[in-house]
Each structure stands twice: as C-alpha cells, then as structure tokens.
Amino acid sequence: MSLFLAALVAIPVGYGVRFATGITPEWFNNAVGNVAYESFWIFLVLAIWPKLRPPAIAIGVCCVTCALEFLQLSQDPALIAARRTLLGRLVLGTTFTWEDFPTYFLGSAIGGWLALRLRQQAQSLD
C-alpha cells in the first residue's frame, strides 16, 4: 500500500515542480520532474507486483525511459498523433535531449532506494 501511495504522491510533486515557472531554473524543474517520473513508475510496478525486486525494476524502468527518450527522435505518424494527446505527451515526451539521461539514472537510483526503504518499513510494521 505504501508504494501505491508513493506513486500517487510522485505525480503532483513531479509535475508541480516541472511546470513551476519563475521560482527555480528550468533545468532544475526538468531534473526533479524526471526523478519523480522514474520513481512513479518504479513505485507503481512494485505496488502491482510486490514480489519483484526494487533494484531490478529500477534498472528496467530506466532502460524503458531511455528507450522512450530515443523514440522521441522518431517522426512516425502514429507517434506524432499520440504526442498530440495529453497522455501521449506525458508518457512519450515530445523533444529528445541528452540532458535527460543523467536524471533518468539518478531518478531510478533514488526511486529504487526509496522503494527498498518503503518495503523495509512495511515489513517492520508487520
């Protein structure tokens, strides 16, 4: 349950910071948004499949996110159409940038570590 709640918290935190303007630099907003995005997917996958190992899921999420970043280079008509929707923009992204990769790695490391901690806390309460 705590991983599912953490996933729900990651959404407004990530997008709240990502789209905040004037308070912090744009690079910071994007970095925090990417960390929250990675963490969200790790928390969600582990909430759905609790027997999976957080480090493995963190690596998998990072690989998928990096693949999605490269997919942004594609001008396939189906992907262009998907990116025109809100969900498509949020999941697929719109613009390829090398600067996203370090924050994907960092986000996966942080999200994986937090997932481990949340799991340990839940087990200690049992």
C-alpha angles and dihedrals in degrees: 000000000000092000091052091050090047089054090052091050093048092062100062093035093052098044093037091058095037093056097037110116131202097008101081133008118279092243089057092049091050093047094051090044091053092048090051091046093053092044092049093057093045092050093045095049092047092046090054096041106027095174092066119100116251095222092053092047091047090054092046093049091049091051093049092047091050090049090051089051091055089045087064087073089064119098094195109152093232091054092046089052092048091050090056089068124077093239091048092052092047096048103029100030125215111239130046115227130168089214091073095065099073091050091049089055092045092046092051091049092048093042092048092049092047091048090053091050093048090049091049091049092049091050092049090055092054 
